[in-house]
Structure formats: C-alpha cells, structure tokens
Amino acid sequence: MKQQLDGRVALVTGGNHGIGAATAVSLAQTGAAVLVTYLPIHDPCEAGFPDRYRSNRATDAHKVIESIKAMGGAAEAIEADLRQADTPARLFDAAESRFGGVDIVVHNATGWIADTFKASTRDRLGRRLQRVTAETIDQQFAVDARAGGLLIAEFARRHAARGASWGRIITLTSGGADGFPEEVSYGAAKAALVNYTLSAATELADLGVTANAVHPPVTDTGWVTEAVKQAVADSDQQIHIALPEDVASVITYLASEESWLLTGNIIRLR
C-alpha cells in the first residue's frame, strides 16, 4: 500500500532523542526519507537534570536510524552544529545527495540554556540558572532563531530553483505572551523563530509551501521529574504531560497532504 509521503524527503534537526527522534520515525513510517541531524550535548551532573535526560542529550542518532531502517524506511544521520552559518547549506547538500530535494523541514533543535535577569542561581524546579550574557543569548539565538531562518531560506531557494510545488515547514516553539521567565533567551529566540515561520507562510504560499509552528505542552523527553509533574498539576495553563510520540503525530499531520489549508499558525498543544 502506498504511503502518503512516499517520494518525499524530510530534514529533521535535533533528531537524536525526544520530539525530533519521534518525528523522524513517524515521518519515515508515513513513507518519507529522512535526514536526521544531531549534536551530542554533555551536560554536567546537577540537581533538576535526571540522568536519563543527560544521557538522551549526549547520544548520537544511530538508534533512531536503526529503528527506521528496521521497519524498511530510508534514513541517514549527520552530526551538525547549527551555530555555524554554513551548516544549513551543508545539510541540504547531504539530503539531496542521499535522497533528492527536500520537501519537508522540521526545525526541532535547540540551544537551550536556562538564563535569567535575576540574581537567582536555581529555578523553581531546582535547575541551575545563569545570568543573561552575550554568550547565553548568542547560543540560543544561533540555534533556535538564526539557524531556523537560514534553513527556511535555503529551503525556499532550492525549492524555487527546482520548480517544486509542494513543501512543508514546521518549527517547534515554546514560551508565551508574557515571555518565558527563567528561560528568557530561550523564549526570545523561539519568538523570533515563530516570526520567521509566519513570514514564510505568506511569502512561500504561491510555491505550494505551508509553514506552521508547533507549541508542545510539557513533553517528557527525559527531563520530567516529580517536581515538574507537580508544577503541571498546580498550573492553570498546563493540562497534560505529553510523550514525544504525541507531539510527533501532530507534526506528521502538518507534513501530510490533508494539511494543505493549514498555514501561518501557532498550534498550541495542551
């Protein structure tokens, strides 16, 4: 039976674990060939960071690729530092050489650091906080915002050059209308990424491209502790703690044929 995304090529950033890994698997199950990017992050041992989460962030993407190939899918992985300005072009070159032109871009990778304007050294969940500095701003904007903008730009250029008429851009965001206290640069970088995404929805519509941002709920990628569960239970804004596969199913729908009327949205999952 023909899969809906047979013949489509997807680029998924930050696909070594969590939402990115689940998305890569889900897209492959629907027929897409997937290029997964990853960059192992080695976090120090500290309160509020479960060992499972540190292990997840430090891994490469070989298990994800193996699982996709085991079910008959097509996937490759590439280590990529999205802080480097030439990385997006290199990723598209790699995808094209392996699978062909990219149809679907999912920008999930993040340069997350918990930073703050306050003097506090720990956040409400016991995690280490840093004061806002040029370094904390630059890391998060480089990965979340600038890389997102460059990936969209590279996608748009190549999409138009090959005369393509179908495409999907899906970005992952976080934070809210009141910013993101104790993760202030992360929230600001995500806000910039959303703006790029919404602009792409308008500018690329005549090329058959949709662009949407997904705002997941608290998602258990390994970092959810009992303190996090209690914070969600006490919140009047949060409702669910999702699994990566729950979020991936929404992303896969946005990559589907049926989603062609959905563009220019921030899709908040709760």
C-alpha positions, 0 to 999 in steps of 0.5 A: 500500500502506498504511503502518503509521503512516499517520494518525499524527503524530510530534514529533521534537526535535533533528531537524536532523542525526544520530539525530533527522534519521534518525528523522524520515525513517524515521518519515515513510517508515513513513507518519507526519507529522512535526514536526521541531524544531531549534536551530542550535548554533555551536560554536567551532573546537577540537581533538576537534570535526571540522568536519563535526560543527560544521557538522551542529550549526549547520544548520537542518532544511530538508534533512531536510524536503526529503528527506521531502517528496521521497519524498511524506511530510508534514513541517514544521520549527520552530526551538525552544529547549527551555530555555524552559518554554513551548516544549513547549506551543508545539510541540504547538500547531504539530503539531496545527495542521499535522497533528492530535494527536500520537501519537508523541514522540521526545525526541532533543535535547540540551544537551550540554556536556562538564563535569567535577569535575576540574581537567582542561581536555581529555578523553581524546579531546582535547575541551575540558572545563569545570568543573561550574557552575550554568550547565553543569548548568542547560543540560543539565538544561533540555534533556535532563531538564526539557524531556523531562518537560514534553513527556511531560506535555503529551503525556499531557494532550492525549492524555487530553483527546482520548480517544486510545488509542494513543501512543508515547514514546521518549527517547534516553539515554546514560551508565551505572551508574557515571555518565558521567565527563567528561560528568557533567551530561550523564549526570545529566540523561539519568538523570533523563530515563530516570526520567521515561520509566519513570514514564510507562510505568506511569502512561500504560499504561491510555491505550494509551501505551508509553514506552521509552528508547533507549541508542545505542552510539557513533553517528557523527553527525559527531563520530567521529574516529580517536581515538574509533574507537580508544577503541571498539576498546580498550573492553570495553563498546563493540562497534560504531560505529553510523550514525544510520540504525541507531539510527533503525530501532530507534526506528521499531520502538518507534513501530510497532504490533508494539511494543505489549508493549514498555514501561518499558525501557532498550534498550541498543544495542551 
